[in-house]
Each structure stands twice: as structure tokens, then as C-alpha cells.
Amino acid sequence: MTQTEFQSGTVTPIRFYQLLDRLIEAVVVLLMLAAVGIVTLQVFCRYVLNASLPWPEEAAQFLFVWAVFLGLALLTFRERHIAISLFVPKMSPRVQTGHAIFLRVVSAAACIVLVTHGIDFMNRSLQVLPALRVPLKYLFMAVPAGGVLGLVFLSAPLPGRAWWSGFLVLIGGLALYAAMRWGGHAVFAATSSTTVLMTFSLLLIFAEVPIVFALVVGSFAALAPLPPLMLVTITQNMSGALNSFTLLAIPFFILAAAVMNAGGVTTRIVDLAYHLVGHLRGGLGQANIVTNVMLAGVSGSSTADASATAKLLVPQMEKHGYDRAFSCALTASASTLANLIPPGLGLIIYAALASVSVGALFVGTIIPGLMMALALSVVVWLVSVQRGYGGERKRSGRGKVGRAFLLATPALCLPVLIVGGVRFGVFTATEAGAIAFVFALFTGAFIYRGLTARNLTGAFKEAVEDTVAVAVIIAASSPFAWILTFEQAPQKIASWLGALTGDPVVLLLLINLFLIFVGLFIEMIAAMVILVPILVPVVMAAGVDPLQFGIIMVMNLVIGALTPPLGVLVFTTARVGGAPSSAVFRAILPFIAAQLLVLILITAFPQLTLLPITLFGP
């Protein structure tokens, strides 16, 4: 929203919205940094002062929830929410204008849902946070607060219209809300909630409505015919999904990646990767994969790796003749390695849900992770041969490789610190994220000396925006997933799969198909929360090792992050790399095919996962 003048001929109030935008941005950044500081304090007190504090986890989660929902309003004003982009950019200006108004009306309806039923849920909450002794309603207040600020931003004047035009959007949103709220009984009473949910959500997503608002409106439409009390489950699930200490690892690792990028840490890793494989056919593409392998041990977050690598390598690849969509597709595919190489967040979450050893998962995923990297490398080579990418650079001498390795040594120490700390129980994955942030800050400021006040501030702002864009989808996917569970859709499918065959390999292949389908619509963490308790008993009864299944499940769901309609990693790299998401989805097909081949091999040959565990132990 950059409009400065409108048809009324008066000075517009856009300045007010811009000032509010900057104020909220500053608050969100401070909340995120405070959360990192609190978790770092927890580690410091435990190991330096030998005195654990009872309140840091609750405080950090409290700050994170508020940061995300305030950030939701921020991204609404900036039009930076993740959305699929298919048809509208190719349409006439008149159609695009009408579509923009439609998006704002739907967004307003979603914000009204958050405000109305967020306040209702907040007032019903009587619990108190045990350590902080703060009423939980102040945590849940973040949802309606974000909705109110979203409505304030949506009241901004439409481009080229009078100052009051934005208020017509709010009226339209209210009308849409009322139509679903009180018309739902008549229209959807005989239709299952699952059908309404899937229909509304998918139609809105493919209409290029921001995914977070499409999921909120879809969930609201599905629950509208039910008793009014059911509507509070939307905001209850959204706030509850983010009120997770494990989930804090995402913003912490994204912050760490942003600081590494700003401070020159990531650049050293990229330089080392380029010196190692840059002489090969498709050298920059191969360097992209090697970089993601190295960064995987640092961030643990596919989204963080996708964002950081896209910022550095996509412009360079385009400069050297690589197609931008191909570069973004490769970056998105390679970023899945962050969940397949320790300390992958997906592995940690699965271990917690299935009650298996995190250390064993870390060891068991070594071969699958490297196989995935090799498969992507083969695709890059084949495409590069076909299109003539790279291959003209000479092999770097030992001196250059050694110097690049020496410069990257501080950065390469971080994966050892993180994996070793989590592996031996020194700290949790979330605490590892906070330590990664502090380490990146220290190396960027005092070793590489690439950090300045300006680029550090910019890194914080970018990291917050990237975090919020992903976190709000995780939040919105929670009521979506809850409705599916309420209707017992996953349970019915899982039971059907279990009854269909007793052969472990056939069962896993069927579950692979099911998980790929689930990954199309449900974000990885939400899918794992729903399906791990359901599927693990099924596969264990068939004789499948839960460690092998954990790696298979994570592989399926990260592949789902590359596919529409959600496709979080594709949308992330497309946004950062400046490529149309539709073109990136087309370019990513060969990489998905290679990943599916690796998935089949891991499914058919459990020794690839279990042998390292047997040899090296958990």
C-alpha cells in the first residue's frame, strides 16, 4: 500500500497507517528479541549460575503469541501474507482491482471472526499460567487484538478512491461474516463440516486469498451451522497452536539465519560450497544444495534455510544465466534437507509425539538426508546439461579451498554445537535456536565483523516478517486440522489403511500416498500432531520400527511443503527470489520426482535407516 493521493483531492490519512505500521513492527521485533533473550537467560542460569528459573518458557511463549498476532495485522497492511499466485497477475487491470477489493473483504471477514470469537473465548478462560501467575485470558487476548489491528489497517483508503472507501471494505467483510454466521444453518445444515471446510478453503486459496485468511474463513463456514460454542474453537486452536515452547525454535532459527546472512556467516558457507563443487556442471546449483546441507545443521528450519539461501543464491544464479523459477525451485527443494538433517525440527516434534529417542532419529536420518541431497544433485546436473548451466569454471585449488574452509570454520562449529547439545541433552531444540542466534550475533559482529546497526535492524525486521508469515499459517491450520479430527476424517482413513493390508511395505506405501495427500492441505507440524498418535500404533502393529516411520513421515510432509495449495517453501522462495509462484511450482516437478524416488527406497529398505542406529547407537 503505497498510495499517497485519492480522488477526494485531500491529503490522505495514509500517513497514520504508515506510522502505525512502523510502531507495530518495532513492538513485534522487540517481543521476538525479548523471547530469545529470556530463553538464553534460562540456559545461562542453568549452567553458569546452577539455578533454573521456573518462568522463562511461559514468558517466551507469551511474547511469541503476541508477536505473531500483532504481526498478522502488519502483514495484512503490507500485503505480505503467503498466497498462491496463479491467474490474477495475467488479468486486466480492472479485474485485478476488483480482485484486490475481494481479497480485502474476505480478509476483513476473517479478522471479524478473530475479534468476535477471540473476545468470546478470552472471556470464557479462567485458567492462570502456573509460573507467571498471569491469567491465560491475557495470552488469548492477542488473537482479537491482532484482528482489531487488522481491521484498522483494512480501513485504509483503497488506491485511487476517497478516504472513506476503506470503510466500505469493512462493511463488506461484516456482511460476509453475517451471511456465513446466520445463513450457514440454512445452506450447510445437511452438509458435513469436512465438505464445507475443504470446499471453502480450497476455493478461497485458489482465488488467491491469503492462505491464513482462507483457512480461517473456511473453518468458520464449517462450524457456523453448529452450536455457537463451537465457534470459539477457531481462536482457541489458533492461540493454542502457537503457545508451544517447541514451536519457538522456528523464529529463533529464522532470526539466527537472518543474522548469519547479515553478518557474513552464510556468505562464508556459500563460498566454501562454491569452492568445493562450483566447477561441476550446474556449479551454482550444486553449491546451493551443499549450502543447504551445511545450513541444515545450523537452522533446523526449512523455512529459515529457504529464506536465507534464496536471498543469497537466487540473484547470483540468475546473474549467471540460471532461470529464476528454476533457482527458486531448487532452493525450496534443497531447503527440505533442514528437516532431514539434525537438528531437524520435524524430527524433534515426531520424537516428542511418538516417545522415541531424538538421538536415534538424528543418527537414523544421516543416510536418508544424504540420499536426498544426492538425488537433488543429479536433477541439477541433468537440467544443467540440458540447458547449458555452469561447467565453465575451473576446479578451485587446495589453497583456495583451505582458505574458504578456514574462513567458514566458525560457522561450521555451530552445527556441531547444536547437534551435540541436543544429542546429549545439554539443551532443548528451542534453546539451541536461541544459542544459534547468540552465536551468529557474536561471530557476525566480532569474527566476521559484517554486522552494522543498519543491516542488523534490517535482518531483525525481515526475520520477523518471515516468521509471522509462516506462524500464522501454522496457527490457522490448527482449527482446520481440529475440524478434520472432530469429523474423524484422519481416523477413518488410517483405520481403512490398517485393515487393507498386513504387509509392512505395502502398508507404508499406502501411508505414503495418504501423507502426500495430507501434506497438500495441512502444514507439517499440524499434520504430525494429528496423525502421529493415530498412525504410529498402526505401523507398529504391522511390525514397522517407529524410528523408520518417523523419518518416512517427515520426508512425506516436507515434500508436501513443496506442493500446492499450501506449498510454504515454494511461496517463501518465490517471494524472496521475486519469481511467480506458479512458475516455481512447474519448475519444482523434477525435484519432487527425485525426492519421491528416495522416499520409495527408504520405505522399501528399512536398513538404510536402521543400520546406522544399530552401528552407532542412539
Phi, psi and omega in degrees: 000100183240012184296146180233339180225154181223170188297339180295340179080001179262164175293129187277160177276015184299332178300322178300315181293324179293319178294318178296321178301313181293322180296313181294321177302315179298318180295316181296317178300315180297321178297316179296315180295323177297321178297317177298315181299321181294317180292322176297320176300322179299315179294318180299313181295324183292317188258336180264314182265353180055042181212105180283141178263144183276342192255347187302320182298313180296319181295316181296318178296319179301312181295322181295314180301315179295318180299318183293314184285330170292321178295331176303316178294322180300312181290335176295315179294321183276355182056047183245010175294149179290130179211150176286145181233108185237299192249323190302317181302339182268358184269174183290158178303324180296316179295320179297322177296315178298321179294320179299320177295318178301316179300317182291325178293315179296318178299319178296319178299319179296318179295324177296322175300314181297319182290306186298307186272344171291317177295319179300312180294320180301317182289338179276345185281128181241355184284166179231139174297123190297322183275315182281339184060035178252132177304136182297338182298335178285335172288312182291343178297339181300326183295304178295329178297316177296322178295319179297313179296324176299318178294323177299314180293324179289345176280357177300144183302143175291147180304128178077011182240174181292165185298334183270001185296328179296330180290335174294327176298316179297321178296318177298319178297320178295321179295319178296317178300313182296321180297318179286322186292313185255347175265349182297325181301316184285322187273320189249007186302323184267004182252141180293150180299324180298317180297314179297316181301308183295319182295308181297311185298313183291319179299317180291321179297315180284346170276007175070026170287141175312135189302320181300317181285327176297318180291321179295312181294320177298317178295319179296316179298323181291326183267346184303321180287348183274172178306146186305329181299332181295335184291335179290344180294339178297304181287329177299313180290324180295313179289322180294325180297325182272343180279062186224127180292324178299320182294338178298340177301329182296303179296327181293315180289326175295318175299316179299316179296320179295318179292321176299319179296314181290326185271359178092002180292311180297324180300320179295322178294317178297317179299316179298315180299321181292321177292331181282318188231004185296339181279348182285164175299130186070042189305315180293326175293317177296321178296326177301315181294313180298321177300316180292328174297315180292316181292334180301324178284354180259312191266319185072359184238120178297322180296318179297315179295318180300316181293312183294315182291322179298321180296324184272313193264329182299313177299321180293319179296318178296321179299328181264018171098359178283142176296137184296317180297320177298318180298316178293321180296316177298316181298317178297316180295315182292331181291343176296339180298336180298333178266357181246357177234132182307141004262074183302130182297322179299321178296319181294317181294317178299316180301320180292320183284325184263358180057048174242169185287126175296318180300319179295320177297319179300317179290317184293338183269001182300306182293312177303320180296316179291325176297320179296318178297318180296319179298317178295323179297321178296318178298316178301317181297314182296314180294322182292323176296318181294321186258354179077032179278130170064192178093355183266349183275140178282156178296137178290142178289167182299325181296315180293319179296317180297318179295318178297322179294319179296317179294330182271354185305313178302321179292323181286342176290333184297315177301322179297317179297314183293306183296317179297317180296316179289318182301319184260012173074022180289320177210165179280172179297322179293317176297326176298323177297318178295319179294322177299320178297313180296318179297315179297322178297316181293311182294321180293327183273321191247339179259303179274340177053041180259353183272134171235166179301324183289309183286335176291317177298317177298321178296318178299315182296316180295318180297319179296317180296316178296319180298312183296319181302322179277317185296323181292330176290320175300316179297313183290334178287343182291309175296327175303310180292324181296320180294318177300318179292319179301323177276358179062030179295310179297321181297320180295318180292317180296319179296320178297319178296318181295326181279343186287322184205152175254355179286123184301317183292315179297318178300316180294323178296320177294319178294325175303313179299318179297315182291323176300317178296316179299318181297342177294330191240339186237132178297152190306310185296315179298318179297321180292319179300322181284313196266333181302311179296337182273314189275328183301313176300325180296312183288325178294323177295333178272001177091016179271134178292131181296336177291315177298317181295325179300316179292320177298317182295315180297318179299316179301313187285330176287330173295323176299333178288356178255359188246147176288157009272340182284298174044052188303318183291323177294315179296324179295310182290325178295319180292312182291320183276352177072034179246151176296132183297327179297321178292323179293320178298323177290318183290340186274351185303314178298325179291320177296320178300318179295319180293323177295324177298315177297319179300318179297318179296316179295325179290316185283333184236086182298340179300331179299331179266317190275334182299313177301325179293320179294320184285316188255349179077167181284000000 
